[in-house]
């Protein structure tokens, strides 16, 4: 079995995007027949640190990178495999993502526009490789900021893990963020918040409450995500194509610091609810921020 066999695998038949593994998510977004994986599992670029702690490696370190086309235009899609270490970022997986974005940036600087897409399915930095993971996330974030001067950078948060930690900052830097209701986005995960602040602050077993606070529907309603889509392969792909069609925003969220600080100042932490957050950060307020 070799990489050519991998590329020739059967086409995606499932309708659910969330149920697909990372490699098939990438394949589903690229135009049929254009998927070409870079540094795949047969290259065996594995984490050198996990075996030292008795953890079995994955041959691609849980990161899938592929070139191809989206709607006929050159594209690079990067995805994290949630089934391996919760999609966490280590030295190798993070370097693969950062390197893919940097190569796309080099092409854009030379006048050959490449559409970048990142499928965020990650709890953040891999604890076993903490400092190395943080370093490569910083490289990734720098590449996103540099890239979005030339082309929209599109992020997708579908589920089941969501997007947390330093990778939530990378997602926030994207030009357009596509989410499903099942997706979650936050700096800290519910279990971490409960552990550090206590169950009175957040009960991590209260799933309904968690999705009310950080679920995809709430993030879209408060302007922290741009497109809310059903868990459907074609719906996600259409949202990604539409995001590129809209072009680079006049102002990215990360460039509107004063506007967001003003809205945060209007929130009373003692009485904050999902509804009050929507009132402050809802569609009308978000539209003003983006103008």
N, C-alpha and C positions, 0 to 999 in steps of 0.2 A: 504493500500500500504506500502511495506517495502523495505529494501535494496535488498532482494532476487528478488523482482519484478523488481527493477531497473537494476540489473545485467542480468536479463533475457530479457531485452528489445530487440526489433527487430534488426537484424544486419544492418550495414550501407549499404545503397543502392546508395547514391549519389556518383558521380565521383569527384566532386569538394571537395577539402580538406578545402578550405577557408570558404565555406558555412556551414560547420559543426560546431555545438556548441562545447565547450571545451570537454565535456564528450565523445562525439562521435569521436572527433579527437583522444583522448586517446585510445578508443576502437579500432579505425581503425589501430593504430600502433601495438597493441598487437596481438599475435596469437589468432585466433578465439577460443572462449570458455574459455580463460584464464583471462579475465578481472575481477579483484577483487578490488573494491573501498575501500579506507581507509578514515575514517572520512568524510563520505558522507553527503548529506543534511539531512538524517534522524537522524544523530547524533546531528544536530542543534548546531554546534559550530559557532556562529555568532560574528560579530564585536560588542563589547560593546560600541563603540564610535559613530557609525553612528546614532543610534536612538536619541542620545543627540542633534543632529543637524537636526533632522526631516527627516532623510534619511531612507527609508525602507531597512532592511537588506536582504541579501540572505542567505539561510540556510547553504550553504557551503562556504560563503564569497567569492565566485567567483574563488575558486581554486579547481581543481580536481586532486586527487592523486590515482593512481591505481597500483597494482602489477599484474604481469602476466609473460608471456614469449615473447621474440622477437626472431624469428628464432630458437625457441626451448630453448633459454637461459633465465635464470631468469632476469627480468627487472622491473624497476619502471619508470612510466611516470607521469610527472606533467604538468598540463596545466592551464592557466589562461583564464577566461571567459571574452572576450572583451565586451560582452553585459551588464556586470555589472560593473559600475564605470570605464569603459574603461580599464578593466583588471588591474586596479591599485593595488599596494601592500599595505596592511594594516597589523596590528598586527597578525590577525588570518591567512589570506591567505599566508602571508610571512612565518609564523611559520610552516604552513603545508608543504610548499615547502622545507624550510630549514631542517625540521625534516625528511622528506622523503629522502633527500640526505644524512643526517647524519646516518640514519638507513642503507642505502645502503653502506655507508663507513664502518660502523661497521661490516657488513657482509663481505665486501672485506678484511678487516683487519684480519678476521677469516678464510680467504681462500675460501669463497664462493662468487664468483664474481657475482655482480648484475649490469646489464646494465642500466645506468641512462640516461633518455631523458627529456628535459625541452622544452615545447612548449611556446615560448615567444610571448605573445600578450598583450602588456602592455605599458601604458604611463609612467610607473615608480611609484614612491611613491605616495600613496593616501594622498592628501593634508590635509585631516581631521585627519590623523594619522601620520604626517610627521616624527617625531623623532622615533616612534616605527617602522615605515616602513623602515627607513634608517638602523635601528639596525638589523632587520631581513634580509635585503638585504646583509649586511656585513656577517652575519652568513651563508647565502646561498653561497656567493662568497668564503668564507673560506672552505666550504664543497666541492665546485667544485674543488678548487685547491688541496685539500687533496685527493679527489676521483681519479683525473686524474693520480695519481701515479700508480694506479692499473688497471684502465679501462678507455677507452675513455668516455668523457662526451659529449653527442650529444645535440645540441640545434637546434630548428626549428623556423624560423620566416616566417610565411606564409602570413599574412594579416588578417583582414582589418586594425587593429590599427597600427601594427608594433611593434617596440621595442625601447624604449627611457628611458632617465633618468638613475638612478642607475642600472636598469635592463639591459641596453645596456652594462654596464661593466661586468655584470654576463654573458651575451651572449658572450662577447669577450674572456672570460676566458675558454669557452668550447673548447674541443679538436677538434671538428668538428662542423661547423655551416651550416645548410641546409636552403636555402632561395628560395622563388619564386620571379618572377618579381614583383608581387603585394606587397611583403613584403618591409618594410623600417627599416633601422637601423641607429640610431644617438643618440648622447648624449642629444641634445635638439630637440624638435619637431619644425616644421616650424612656428607654431603660436607663440611659445615662442620666437624664434629668431626674428620674425618680431616685436613682442611686445617690446623686450628689445633693439634691434639694429636698428629698423626702416625698413620700406618697401623697402628702397634702398638697404639694405643688403639682404633681402629675402622677396619676395612676396608670402605669404602662399597660395594665390589663384592660383598661377601658378603651377598647378599639374604636368605638363610635366617637368618643371625645377626641381621640388622637387624630382621626381623619377630619373631624370638624376643625381642628386647629391647623394641621399641616398637610392635609390631604390635597390631591390635585385639584379638586373642585374649589376648595378654599383658596389655594394659591392663585388659581386663575381669576377668581372673583376679586382678589385683592391686588391684582396687577403684577404679581411676582412671577406669573407664567402668562404666556401669550395665547396659547391655543389649548382648549380642553377637548379631547377626542375620546371616542369609545375605544375599548380594547378590541381593535380590529386592525389587521395588517394593512388593509387598503386605506383605512381612515388615518392611520399614523403616517403612511407614505404620502398621502395627499396633503396632510398638514405640513410635512417637511418640504414638499415641492412648493406649496403656497408660501411658506416662510421665505424661501429663496426668491420667489417672485416679488415679494414685498420690498426686497432690497435692504440695504443697510439703514437702520433707523436714524432719524435726525439726531437723536440723543439716546445713548444707552442708559439703562437704569443706574449703572455705576458712575455715570457722569452727572447724575441728578441728586447729589448728596444733600444739598441744602433743602431741596423740596421734600425729600424723605425725612430728614431730621425735623422739619416743621410739622409733618404729619405725625411723627412719633411723639412729639411734644404735646399733641392734642389728645393722647391716650392716657387714661388713668389706669395704672397697673392694677389697682385694687378692684376695678370693676370691668376689666377688659373681658370681652367675650368674642366668639367668632363673628357675631353680628356687628359689634362695634368696630371690629377690624375691617369688615367690609364697608362700613359707612365711611371710614377714614381713608382706606386704600382702594375703594371700589372703582368701578369703570370710569366714572366721571373724574375722580381724582387722578387716576392713572393716566387718563388721556391728557390731562393738563401737564403731568410730569413729562410725557413723551413729546409734547409740542415744542 
